[in-house]
């Protein structure tokens, strides 16, 4: 009985430690961490100070700062910084949460 309790506790802890994932749509070609991503739907996984943005075989890992806003965002939105005619992702605000992912823009 104690063994099963220990196992269940460890399983719950590993699930809690797993990366959080969200969905985001890029409506235009976007640059993240020097990599250009085509417009489309992506899965964003956040673990600590690293974000992984993936769709199919395409995957980009980028350092990110996770910040909390004062209130929840009503929808997921992407904020850009433009340079050289390219849209570089600066922030992703995650709808339904107060979480904001801030990327380093090069």
TITORDO-744170 format. One line per 8 residues: number of its first residue (from 1); their letters; for each residue x, y, z of C-alpha. Coordinates in nm, 2 decimals, always signed. Layout:
// TITORDO-744170
NUM = a = X,Y,Z; ...
This chain:
// TITORDO-744170
1 = xxxxxxxx = +0.00,+0.00,+0.00; +0.28,+0.24,+0.09; +0.46,+0.15,-0.23; +0.16,+0.24,-0.44; +0.12,+0.57,-0.25; +0.48,+0.66,-0.32; +0.44,+0.57,-0.69; +0.13,+0.79,-0.72
9 = xxxxxxxx = +0.30,+1.08,-0.55; +0.60,+1.05,-0.78; +0.37,+1.03,-1.09; +0.18,+1.34,-0.98; +0.50,+1.54,-0.92; +0.64,+1.45,-1.26; +0.32,+1.56,-1.43; +0.34,+1.89,-1.24
17 = xxxxxxxx = +0.70,+1.94,-1.35; +0.63,+1.88,-1.72; +0.64,+2.16,-1.96; +0.32,+2.37,-2.00; +0.19,+2.39,-2.36; -0.02,+2.64,-2.55; -0.14,+2.70,-2.90; -0.06,+3.01,-3.10
25 = xxxxxxxx = -0.13,+3.11,-3.46; +0.13,+3.32,-3.65; -0.06,+3.51,-3.92; +0.26,+3.61,-4.10; +0.61,+3.49,-4.15; +0.78,+3.55,-3.81; +1.13,+3.53,-3.67; +1.20,+3.37,-3.34
33 = xxxxxxxx = +1.56,+3.33,-3.21; +1.70,+3.39,-3.56; +1.48,+3.12,-3.72; +1.20,+3.22,-3.97; +0.87,+3.04,-3.92; +0.60,+3.04,-4.18; +0.25,+3.16,-4.10; +0.04,+2.88,-3.93
41 = xxxxxxxx = -0.06,+2.71,-3.61; +0.21,+2.62,-3.36; +0.24,+2.45,-3.02; +0.44,+2.65,-2.76; +0.59,+2.45,-2.48; +0.74,+2.64,-2.19; +0.98,+2.48,-1.94; +1.16,+2.71,-1.71
49 = xxxxxxxx = +1.32,+2.99,-1.91; +1.30,+2.80,-2.24; +1.02,+2.80,-2.50; +0.99,+2.55,-2.78; +0.77,+2.65,-3.07; +0.68,+2.35,-3.29; +0.46,+2.25,-3.59; +0.52,+1.91,-3.74
57 = xxxxxxxx = +0.90,+1.87,-3.81; +0.97,+2.24,-3.76; +1.09,+2.33,-3.41; +1.26,+2.63,-3.26; +1.40,+2.66,-2.91; +1.44,+3.01,-2.76; +1.53,+3.17,-2.43; +1.22,+3.33,-2.28
65 = xxxxxxxx = +1.13,+3.54,-1.98; +0.79,+3.44,-1.83; +0.60,+3.73,-1.68; +0.26,+3.76,-1.52; +0.03,+4.05,-1.60; -0.22,+4.20,-1.36; -0.52,+4.04,-1.53; -0.59,+3.76,-1.77
73 = xxxxxxxx = -0.55,+3.81,-2.15; -0.88,+3.75,-2.33; -0.71,+3.60,-2.64; -0.37,+3.48,-2.74; -0.18,+3.76,-2.92; +0.17,+3.80,-3.07; +0.36,+4.13,-3.04; +0.63,+4.20,-3.29
81 = xxxxxxxx = +0.93,+4.42,-3.34; +1.01,+4.50,-3.70; +1.35,+4.53,-3.85; +1.48,+4.48,-4.20; +1.13,+4.41,-4.32; +1.10,+4.11,-4.09; +0.86,+4.05,-3.80; +1.05,+3.94,-3.50
89 = xxxxxxxx = +0.84,+3.79,-3.22; +0.88,+4.01,-2.90; +0.60,+3.87,-2.69; +0.33,+3.61,-2.68; +0.04,+3.68,-2.45; -0.14,+3.36,-2.37; -0.52,+3.39,-2.38; -0.71,+3.27,-2.08
97 = xxxxxxxx = -0.40,+3.33,-1.86; -0.21,+3.62,-1.72; +0.11,+3.47,-1.86; +0.33,+3.67,-2.11; +0.63,+3.52,-2.28; +0.90,+3.78,-2.36; +1.16,+3.68,-2.62; +1.50,+3.84,-2.68
105 = xx = +1.48,+4.02,-3.01; +1.81,+4.03,-3.21
